[in-house]
């Protein structure tokens, strides 16, 4: 996802190492689409 420009990888020099992957703006724009797909899947799930 970092390679595709969706997240920004930040490594913090700590022990143990901490790595953050915040969403970039372009990825944030995908959230409403993901939510719609999730709602659709939940409504059409076969029990």
Secondary structure, 3 states (H helix, E strand, C coil): CCCCCCEEEEEECCCCCEEEEEECHHHHCCHHHHHHHHHHHHHCCCC
